[in-house]
Every structure is written in C-alpha cells, then in structure tokens.
Amino acid sequence: MISLPLWASALITLVVKGVTQWLANLRAEQALRDLGAATQATASRAEAERQETAARAAGEAAAAAPEDPADPFLRKD
C-alpha cells in the first residue's frame, strides 16, 4: 500500500474539492442561463400574443367602420 505524506494528502484533497466546486458552479450557471432563456421566451411569446390580439382587434374595427367620405385616401379626384 502506498502511503502519502500528510501534506500531499491534504493538497490532493484541496485540489479535488476545488475542482468539484468549480464544476458545480459551472452546472449552476448553465441552469440559471437556461432558466433565464426560458423566462425570456415566455415573456416574449406573451408580448407577441398581446400585440397580435391588439392588431386583430384594430383590423376588425377598421373593417367594420364605415368609410369616411372626407378621407383623402379614398377620394377619387
């Protein structure tokens, strides 16, 4: 059996803990990025749906409104 000095064992333990913590931080950062992207996608989708609903309502209101004879774009001069 190989026996390491106490300082070598402590150094190896410290390096292993550091690498383990670094990898855990990388995984946590990726999870936060994924969560942020999902949150942004949901908010963007909701805003797009709101704008689409407003545009449809405006289009339907414009189609249902009577034509204004004073409108310069409708005059046939």
Order of alpha helices (4+ residues) and beta strands (2+ residues): alpha
